[in-house]
């Protein structure tokens, strides 16, 4: 994928994208991320006249155009959930808080997981017949951090945990969590850096209850939503995990970090480019992306942990995105 901004006016920006088939696209992206126009001579105009793979190449070009504008100009053109930097901020939060704080916010999801093996009562009942179909559990996470804060703090680390930890440790205060979350907020914190729960509360706006998702039929998804926080915006990350048996709460904390890193991986792969090396891992990420990886020839089965991946799309990735 290659991109170039070719114009800007009071409605948005024009972006030229050359996709992984060497087909050129001209895409108009509004400042809010809406695609206002898309032209290309390489594919049929109607989605109905394109193959599955051709439609995916068109969609990749639009996703990459939005990402390119976001990274080059700083406009909030990426929706929160497919924004790898916002997911990365949640990863940084989860892997940094203590096990006790983790249980406060994600203990219900952990209990739901272990209920499948009789180690606890379920937090939410799975509808009758749903367990015979693919079932996932979902939980939304809302950080108390602005778009600008996340763009400058997380994106510059390129999702490299070493670089992110170095940024944390370079701050003046001794508590890594305090440093990181203060940076994410972009303002001085009045919290006591020794009060770990107070810090977490100051930097985590809300989490939802545990939702149940299942697929009663192909291309069909049902969702039962439980407690929804009073937050009038999209979450920064959405956990979407199939049931599994965690060895412990600590194991589950590590598993959530890996799962969200897989979602970051999916953000890049479905833009047609290679993810950062730190998230080139295997396992379930986005619920719908796992389906795409199964059915689109342009992808390998990155959602499976029992395969050998031969293509991370490096050959299609701009050189500056491959920087370590």
C-alpha positions in Angstrom: 0.0 0.0 0.0 1.2 3.5 -0.9 -0.5 6.7 -0.2 -0.2 10.4 -0.9 -2.3 13.4 0.2 -3.2 15.3 -2.9 -5.4 18.0 -1.6 -7.3 19.5 1.4 -10.2 21.9 1.7 -12.8 22.7 4.3 -14.6 19.4 3.8 -11.7 17.0 4.1 -8.7 15.6 2.2 -8.0 13.8 -1.1 -5.8 10.8 -0.9 -4.2 8.8 -3.7 -3.7 5.1 -2.7 -2.0 2.4 -4.7 -3.3 -0.9 -3.4 -1.6 -4.3 -3.2 -2.8 -5.2 -6.7 -1.0 -2.0 -8.0 -4.5 -0.4 -8.6 -4.7 3.3 -8.0 -7.6 4.8 -6.0 -8.6 8.4 -5.4 -10.4 8.7 -2.1 -12.0 11.7 -0.4 -11.8 11.4 3.4 -13.7 13.8 5.6 -12.2 15.2 8.8 -14.4 12.8 10.8 -13.3 9.8 8.7 -16.3 9.5 6.4 -15.4 8.4 2.9 -17.0 11.2 0.7 -15.9 9.8 -2.6 -13.9 6.9 -4.1 -12.8 6.5 -7.6 -10.8 3.7 -9.3 -10.5 2.4 -12.8 -9.2 -1.0 -11.7 -12.4 -2.6 -10.3 -16.1 -2.6 -11.2 -18.0 0.4 -9.7 -20.7 -1.8 -8.1 -19.7 -4.0 -5.2 -22.0 -6.7 -6.6 -19.9 -6.9 -9.7 -16.6 -7.5 -7.8 -15.2 -10.7 -6.3 -14.9 -11.0 -2.6 -11.2 -10.3 -2.9 -11.7 -7.2 -5.1 -14.2 -5.8 -2.5 -11.6 -6.4 0.2 -8.9 -4.6 -1.8 -11.3 -1.6 -2.2 -12.0 -1.7 1.6 -8.3 -1.9 2.4 -7.6 1.2 0.3 -10.3 3.1 2.3 -9.0 1.9 5.6 -5.4 2.8 4.7 -6.4 6.2 3.4 -8.1 7.0 6.8 -5.0 5.7 8.7 -2.7 7.7 6.5 -4.5 11.0 7.1 -4.6 10.2 10.8 -0.9 9.6 11.1 0.2 12.3 8.7 -2.1 15.1 9.7 -3.4 14.1 13.1 -7.1 14.3 12.2 -9.4 11.9 14.0 -10.2 10.0 10.9 -10.0 6.5 12.4 -13.0 5.2 14.3 -12.0 4.4 17.9 -12.3 0.6 17.7 -10.2 0.0 14.6 -7.6 2.6 15.9 -4.5 0.6 16.9 -3.2 3.4 19.1 -6.3 3.4 21.2 -6.2 -0.3 21.6 -2.5 0.0 22.4 -3.3 2.4 25.2 -5.7 -0.1 26.7 -3.0 -2.8 26.4 -0.6 -0.5 28.3 -3.2 0.0 31.0 -4.0 -3.7 31.5 -0.4 -4.9 31.5 0.6 -2.2 34.0 -2.1 -2.3 36.7 -1.8 -4.7 39.6 -3.6 -8.0 39.7 -6.0 -6.6 42.4 -6.9 -3.7 40.2 -7.3 -6.0 37.2 -9.8 -8.1 39.2 -11.8 -5.0 40.0 -12.4 -4.2 36.4 -12.2 -7.5 34.6 -13.1 -10.0 37.3 -16.6 -10.6 36.0 -15.2 -11.6 32.6 -12.7 -13.9 34.3 -15.5 -15.5 36.3 -17.5 -16.0 33.1 -14.6 -17.8 31.6 -14.0 -20.2 34.5 -17.8 -20.8 34.8 -17.5 -23.0 31.7 -15.4 -25.5 33.6 -17.5 -25.4 36.8 -15.1 -23.2 38.9 -17.6 -20.5 39.4 -21.2 -19.4 38.7 -21.7 -17.6 35.4 -22.1 -13.8 35.6 -24.4 -13.9 32.6 -26.5 -16.8 31.3 -25.8 -18.0 27.8 -29.1 -18.4 25.8 -30.3 -21.9 25.3 -28.8 -23.4 22.2 -26.1 -20.7 21.9 -23.4 -22.9 23.3 -23.7 -25.2 20.3 -22.7 -22.3 18.1 -19.5 -20.2 18.1 -19.8 -18.1 21.3 -17.8 -15.1 22.3 -17.8 -12.8 25.3 -17.5 -9.0 24.9 -16.5 -6.2 27.2 -16.0 -2.5 26.3 -13.2 -0.5 27.8 -13.2 3.4 28.0 -10.0 5.2 29.0 -10.0 8.7 30.4 -7.6 10.0 27.7 -8.0 12.2 24.6 -7.4 11.4 21.0 -4.4 13.8 21.0 -2.8 12.2 24.1 -3.1 8.7 22.6 -1.7 9.8 19.2 1.4 11.3 20.7 2.2 8.7 23.5 1.2 5.4 22.0 1.7 5.8 18.3 5.3 7.0 18.7 6.1 3.7 20.5 5.0 1.8 17.4 3.4 -0.7 19.8 6.8 -1.8 20.9 6.5 -2.7 24.6 10.2 -2.0 25.2 9.9 1.5 23.8 6.7 2.1 25.7 8.2 0.9 28.9 11.3 3.1 28.3 8.9 6.1 28.0 7.2 5.1 31.3 10.5 4.7 33.1 11.9 8.0 31.8 9.3 10.0 33.8 10.3 11.7 37.0 8.0 9.7 39.4 9.0 6.2 40.5 5.7 4.5 40.0 5.5 3.2 36.4 1.7 3.2 36.4 1.5 6.8 37.6 4.0 7.9 34.9 2.2 6.1 32.1 -1.3 7.1 33.0 -0.3 10.7 33.6 1.2 10.8 30.1 -1.9 9.3 28.6 -4.0 11.9 30.3 -1.6 14.7 29.1 -2.0 16.7 32.3 -0.7 16.6 35.8 -2.5 14.2 38.1 -3.7 15.0 41.6 -3.8 11.3 42.5 -1.5 9.8 45.1 1.0 7.7 43.1 1.1 5.1 45.9 -2.7 4.5 45.6 -2.9 2.1 42.7 -6.6 1.8 42.7 -7.1 5.5 42.7 -4.7 5.8 39.8 -6.6 3.2 37.8 -9.9 4.9 38.6 -8.5 8.2 37.4 -7.5 6.9 34.1 -10.2 4.3 33.3 -13.5 6.0 32.7 -15.6 2.9 32.6 -16.0 -0.7 31.6 -19.2 -2.4 30.4 -20.8 -5.5 31.7 -20.1 -8.9 30.1 -22.0 -9.3 26.8 -22.6 -12.6 25.0 -22.2 -12.9 21.2 -23.0 -16.0 19.2 -23.5 -17.0 15.6 -26.8 -18.9 15.1 -26.1 -19.1 11.3 -23.5 -18.1 8.8 -23.2 -14.3 8.4 -25.5 -13.8 11.4 -24.5 -12.6 14.9 -26.7 -12.2 17.9 -25.6 -10.2 21.0 -27.0 -9.9 24.5 -25.8 -6.7 26.2 -25.8 -6.4 29.9 -24.6 -3.3 31.9 -23.8 -0.4 29.6 -21.9 2.6 31.1 -23.3 6.1 30.8 -20.5 7.1 28.3 -21.6 8.9 25.2 -18.9 7.7 22.8 -17.4 4.6 21.4 -15.1 2.5 23.6 -11.3 2.6 23.2 -11.1 -1.2 23.0 -13.6 -4.0 22.8 -12.6 -7.4 24.2 -14.1 -10.2 22.1 -13.0 -13.6 23.4 -14.2 -17.2 22.9 -14.4 -19.2 26.1 -11.2 -20.8 27.4 -10.0 -22.0 30.8 -7.5 -19.5 32.4 -5.0 -21.1 34.8 -5.3 -18.1 37.1 -6.3 -14.5 37.2 -2.7 -13.5 36.3 -2.9 -15.9 33.3 -6.1 -14.2 32.2 -4.5 -10.7 32.5 -1.7 -11.9 30.2 -4.3 -13.5 27.9 -6.2 -10.2 27.5 -3.0 -8.3 26.7 -2.2 -10.9 24.0 -5.8 -10.8 22.7 -5.8 -7.0 22.3 -2.4 -7.2 20.7 -4.0 -9.5 18.1 -6.6 -6.9 17.5 -3.8 -4.3 16.8 -2.4 -6.9 14.4 -5.7 -7.1 12.7 -6.0 -3.4 12.3 -2.8 -3.3 10.2 -3.4 -6.5 8.3 -6.9 -5.4 7.1 -5.3 -2.1 5.9 -3.1 -4.3 3.7 0.1 -3.6 5.5 2.4 -5.5 8.0 1.8 -5.0 11.7 4.6 -3.9 13.9 6.9 -6.8 14.8 5.8 -6.7 18.5 2.3 -7.7 17.5 3.1 -10.3 14.9 1.5 -13.0 17.0 -1.2 -15.6 16.4 -4.5 -16.0 18.1 -8.1 -14.6 18.0 -8.3 -10.8 17.7 -11.4 -9.2 16.2 -14.4 -11.5 16.0 -15.3 -10.5 12.4 -11.6 -10.4 11.3 -11.3 -14.1 12.2 -14.1 -14.8 9.7 -12.3 -12.7 7.1 -9.1 -14.6 7.6 -11.0 -17.8 7.0 -12.7 -16.8 3.8 -10.6 -14.2 2.0 -7.7 -15.4 -0.1 -5.8 -12.2 0.6 -5.2 -13.3 4.2 -3.6 -16.2 6.0 -5.3 -17.7 9.1 -3.6 -15.3 11.6 -6.4 -16.0 14.2 -5.2 -19.6 14.6 -2.4 -20.6 16.9 -1.6 -23.9 15.3 -0.4 -22.7 11.9 2.8 -21.4 10.3 2.4 -17.9 8.8 4.4 -17.3 5.6 3.2 -13.7 4.8 3.0 -10.7 7.1 2.4 -8.4 4.0 5.8 -6.7 4.4 6.2 -6.5 0.7 3.2 -4.2 0.5 4.2 -2.0 3.4 5.7 1.5 3.1 9.3 1.3 4.3 8.8 3.9 7.0 6.2 1.6 8.6 8.7 -1.2 8.8 11.0 0.8 11.0 11.8 -1.2 14.2 
